Amino acid sequence: MGMSSLQLLKYVLFFFNLLFWFCGCCVLGFGIYFLVYNKFGVLFHNVPSLTLGNVLVIVGSIIMVVAFLGCMGSIKENKCLLMSFFVLLLIILLAEVTLAILLFVYEQKLHTSVSQGLTDSIQRYHVDNSTKEAWDFIQKSLHCCGINGTSDWTSGPPDSCPSPDLEVKGCYVKAKQWFQSNFLYIGIITICICVIQVLGMSFALTLNCQIDKTSQALGL
């Protein structure tokens, strides 16, 4: 690989990570907005930190840090930053694979836990404003009612439920149906993300090795 190829690889990796850094900024910005203007409430009180704002802030921060290491490591031809970028991408990839395996193995247990958590939150609807905001937002957005249907609301469905004249489905049921109907697209997107991560790792490792070769050729 000549110097021109090295420069090309360096700038490809730089602009690739620069794009992801801007994406991370956007995700972080949305997360901060949702934390400041918290209109979505808390749905699962056994894990109160699991809110849309917190998740977006964490994801956005991770993307920004990893992309920053990739940008600076490539443009500065810094081996330490490049290897840090490689290691972080590898850890994230392994974590994603592990999470996918755990979700597959404990699918039924997860289903039971989510159903129980949603049932508990329904019982808190009239006594906790955060829970009320969360359910109202979900039911209005998805045009659904309750977990499995209107019968989940023992004291009668709230105003955020669709009109009883329409055929109303439960929110959890509707979410599962959406996931099943879009499983192929979700799988394709997941595979594309993994491929992009592997390519980023390959570019970083290749550039790191080429920096060594160039240094040796120049006698540095």
Buried (B, 14 or more C-beta within 10 A) or exposed (E): EEEEEBEEBBEBBBEBBBEBBEBBBEBBEBBBEBBEEBEBBBBBBEEEEEBBBBBBBBBBBBBBBBBBBBBBBBBEBBBEBBBBBBEBBBEBBEEBEEEEEEEEEEEEEEEEBBEEBBBBBBEBBEEBEBBBBBBBBBBEEBBBBBBBBBEBBEEEBBEBBBEEEEEBBBBBBBBEEEEEEEEEEEEEEEEEEBEEBEBBBEBBBBBBEBBEEBEEEEEE
